[in-house]
């Protein structure tokens, strides 16, 4: 099944979630609602809600319960984006002005805080402390990941392992618990919830590697922002680290990155992008993403043969190849 | 009983909380731990933990349960301070460099996020969803309060009611739920938990009004930062609003505030402070604080005559008069 077909099959449930998302951030404070809605309307793939719903199929699928988990996870993702944009000094996200650029950093910080808190009020309505625990621990890890990203800005000496640990915290964990919490909220088998966690974790790792590849190889039209944004803000990603291993370009690429750092991200990144694109870094990063996808699909093996299992596989294959 | 005697009587339990606070923010990320500990070591009155413990006396006082609530509330308070300092562009707090000034705004934002999240992991270990609910709703309100403060910066036309609603969200609510959650965690009578909530709410209102008065009438030594900080950053507080009602100084005070606004808070605030100090605004604000204290003490009436009741009264009286 193509991804579009899957979304259309899930449309009525996803519509419910979309409505709940909108309602959840309509507060009695005009500016907060406006800033939050601006972000919501900018869209997104809603991949976390999709995972929650599909994971819920492996248990007692109740939309009224699952929607709370789905809305919470999407809100947490949104809140982290708002705070990211402050840090990254990003002016556009998904082709739209960011909150920090449309308003200012202060508004963006409190909008993020507000969306985080709102997410928690929704999930705490489910009287399931173990869901609350898993979620709050994941947010802690996400924050640590964000701090690691700042620490590692422009650090060309960092290891690949370092990068992998960082994206684990920054991205993979939230996708992993989207799958896990969907299963838990549906009272599915404990073993299934763990398999789904592993699936989500590996898809999440591949998803982020693919995202980092797109920032180097994609066009502005594909990715909704100018390519090379990562490198300009100092975020040294997998393809860059792998490209730096090539002795022929190592010195020049390092110099280019230093030049960008010294210009506070204002310098042109096209030479650096050219060097990375021409290196083995692209292929090798793609291979690593593919290996994570293999592991994700393997994690599904022990799950019962429901249609949702096939859907999850389709998404994994899509993530491996996506170019937007 | 003097406040110092009360602290010394509670010393062993407060020490446990201090240790837990420290442990809770010692993460595997050096910079996060350092920034969080910096804030923790700067001290503070730990008034929220004190309220949690005293409220717990009206039920089944179990330190292992109450300490989680106390640590969570103090961490949430700390997290909000870190984010406040970003917004306020504050360089010192309690006479110490702020996180945003010692490191930078990005570090401060994620340190705040991290401390918030850490707080939630601690409280979710208590398998009591109603505590999680009350807490997450209070954080939402706090965020709205912070946004209102930004919206109202330098607005000399705002009403006193506006100010009161804002400090309710920004300060009083968290103190109110400190009392309420202490009682709930100790399985105390539902009616007692509500009385304690009302007590905390009214003390919290008085506490903030007193804080705002100190920023105008206190010395740098008393308050750990230069007086007039509020006005320089645009935070128009109760004494200012009341002073603006005086037709004799209205025009000049408004002009002074506008001058400070136009200078981006760089202009000298001493003339504005002088005008406010000489107005009826000080007395009237003090009277309002005193009325909240009266209401707080009245809220205690229906509670059983335990020593903790007397302690709460003593704290309320102290808040009414504190000058640090």
Interface residues (C-beta under 8 A of the other chain):
Chain A: X27 X28 X29 X31 X32 X83 X86 X87 X105 X106 X107 X109 X110 X111 X112 X113 X114 X116 X117 X118 X120 X121 X124 X125 X126 X127 X128 X129 X132 X133 X135 X136 X137 X139 X140 X142 X143 X144 X146 X147 X148 X150 X151
Chain B: X27 X28 X29 X31 X32 X83 X86 X87 X105 X106 X107 X109 X110 X111 X112 X113 X114 X116 X117 X118 X120 X121 X124 X125 X126 X127 X128 X129 X132 X133 X136 X137 X139 X140 X142 X143 X144 X146 X147 X148 X150 X151
